[in-house]
Amino acid sequence: MEAQTIMGLSFNTRNLGLAVVKLNQLVDYSSKLHKEKWSSQKREMILTSLGSCIEAYNIQKIALSIPHPRHQTNEFTQLVTVIIAFAQMNHIGVVSYSPKDLLLFIPGSKRKNSKSFMNQLALLYPELTPYYEKELKNRNKYYYKMFEAVGVATLYSRKIGKWRS
């Protein structure tokens, strides 16, 4: 049986973090900024880019980082709904994690915050170290969504944490 290829996604209507994990290896990762005002064209552009990634890597599962409902806009909810429908049309399973689930990466009683979360992922995947260092210097969070995407894909690939189908 071939190992699943998992796409991790963390996004809002402006920033999209994407990661592809297979056999506990980080195959691809990126952060994309969409500055345009929310529109159906922007939604379609995001779906098209996800579709090409799904096809290129033969994705079997999508792991989403979904914030608490009070942090979700109508546009965000619409985008999640469209992504889930797109995945179902392509026979791809979807699981979701909350931001609290990502704290599983932080061992012991260390301070559980975004900095220590990103540090643990950089230790797990050394190729993320330059992005971790850049993110520490950034005033506006640019790479954090990418780290969340890597986190949810890794959580699912290791089958740890609680996910919701």
C-alpha positions in Angstrom: 0.0 0.0 0.0 1.4 3.4 -1.0 1.8 6.1 1.6 -0.7 8.9 1.5 0.3 12.3 0.2 -1.2 14.9 2.4 -1.8 18.6 1.6 -1.9 20.9 4.6 -3.7 24.2 4.2 -3.9 27.2 6.5 -5.4 30.3 5.2 -7.5 33.4 5.4 -8.9 35.4 2.6 -5.5 37.2 2.2 -2.7 34.6 3.0 -2.5 31.0 2.0 -0.1 28.5 3.6 0.3 25.2 1.8 2.4 22.1 2.6 2.7 18.7 1.1 3.9 15.8 3.3 4.5 12.2 2.2 6.3 9.5 4.3 7.1 12.0 7.0 9.0 14.1 4.4 8.2 17.7 3.6 7.8 17.6 -0.2 6.6 21.1 -0.8 5.7 24.2 1.1 4.8 27.8 0.4 3.1 31.0 1.5 1.1 33.0 -0.9 -0.2 36.5 -0.4 -3.4 37.6 -2.2 -3.8 41.3 -1.7 -6.8 41.8 -3.9 -10.2 42.5 -2.4 -12.3 39.4 -1.9 -14.2 38.4 -5.1 -15.3 35.3 -6.9 -12.3 35.7 -9.2 -10.0 35.6 -6.2 -11.8 32.5 -4.9 -11.4 30.8 -8.3 -7.7 31.8 -8.6 -7.1 30.1 -5.2 -9.0 27.0 -6.2 -7.2 26.7 -9.5 -3.8 26.9 -7.7 -4.9 24.2 -5.3 -6.2 22.1 -8.1 -2.9 22.1 -9.9 -1.0 21.2 -6.7 -3.5 18.4 -6.0 -2.9 17.0 -9.5 0.9 17.5 -9.4 1.4 15.6 -6.2 -1.6 13.2 -6.4 -3.0 14.3 -3.1 -5.1 11.8 -1.2 -6.0 13.8 1.9 -6.3 17.5 2.8 -5.7 18.7 6.3 -7.1 22.1 7.1 -6.2 24.5 10.0 -9.6 26.0 10.9 -9.7 28.9 13.4 -12.3 29.2 16.1 -15.7 30.2 14.6 -15.5 33.7 16.1 -12.4 34.3 14.0 -14.0 33.3 10.8 -15.5 35.8 8.3 -18.3 35.0 5.8 -15.7 35.0 3.0 -13.5 32.5 4.9 -16.4 30.2 5.6 -17.3 30.4 1.9 -13.8 29.5 0.9 -13.7 26.5 3.3 -17.0 25.3 1.9 -15.7 25.5 -1.7 -12.4 23.7 -0.8 -14.3 20.9 0.9 -16.7 20.5 -2.0 -13.8 20.6 -4.5 -12.0 17.9 -2.5 -15.2 15.7 -2.3 -15.7 16.0 -6.1 -12.1 14.7 -6.5 -12.6 11.9 -4.0 -10.1 13.5 -1.5 -10.7 13.2 2.2 -10.7 16.3 4.3 -9.8 16.6 8.0 -9.5 19.7 10.1 -7.6 20.8 13.1 -7.9 23.7 15.4 -5.0 26.0 16.2 -4.9 24.4 19.7 -4.2 21.0 18.1 -0.9 22.5 16.7 0.4 22.9 20.2 1.0 19.1 20.3 4.3 19.9 18.6 5.6 21.7 21.7 6.9 19.1 24.1 6.7 19.3 27.9 5.9 22.4 29.8 7.6 24.9 27.6 5.7 28.1 26.7 3.2 27.1 24.2 3.1 29.9 21.7 3.6 30.5 18.0 7.3 31.0 18.3 7.9 27.7 20.1 5.5 26.0 17.6 7.5 27.3 14.6 10.8 26.4 16.3 9.7 22.8 16.8 8.7 22.5 13.1 12.1 24.0 12.1 13.8 21.4 14.2 11.7 18.6 12.6 12.2 20.0 9.1 15.5 21.9 8.9 14.7 23.4 5.5 12.1 25.6 7.4 14.9 27.3 9.5 15.4 30.3 7.2 11.6 31.0 7.2 11.5 30.7 11.0 14.3 33.2 11.3 12.6 35.6 8.8 9.3 35.2 10.6 10.9 36.2 13.9 12.0 39.5 12.2 8.8 40.2 10.4 6.4 42.7 11.9 3.5 41.2 10.0 3.1 37.5 10.0 3.8 36.2 6.5 5.1 32.7 6.9 3.0 31.6 9.9 0.2 30.2 7.7 2.8 28.1 6.0 4.0 26.8 9.3 0.4 26.0 10.3 -0.1 24.1 7.0 3.1 22.1 7.6 1.8 21.4 11.1 -1.6 20.1 10.2 -0.2 17.9 7.4 2.4 16.5 9.8 -0.2 15.9 12.5 -2.4 13.9 10.1 0.6 12.0 8.6 1.6 10.9 12.1 -2.0 10.4 13.1 -1.6 12.3 16.3 -4.1 14.7 17.7 -7.8 14.9 17.1 -9.2 15.8 13.8 -12.6 16.3 12.5 -13.8 14.9 9.2 
